[in-house]
Amino acid sequence: MAKPVMLTADGLKQLEEELDYLKGEKRKEIAEKITQERENIHFVAMLDTLEFLKRGGRISKTAGFSK
């Protein structure tokens, strides 16, 4: 059974270190699986306010104006 890995910088580092121990076809198979699964990763963020996005220039002042 596969061991769960947290997708953080430390988790990815751990995964990279574990892959270094594998050799040959098994390593290539795992690398291909990771490449395929990367397509299924999504990031969702919920914000209380758009203020910091507006200040940082990520959205326009018009888009950031809401009450």
Secondary structure, DSSP 8 states (H G I E B T S, - for coil): ------SSHHHHHHHHHHHHH--HHHHHHHHHHHHHHHTT-------S-SHHHHHTTSS-HHHH---
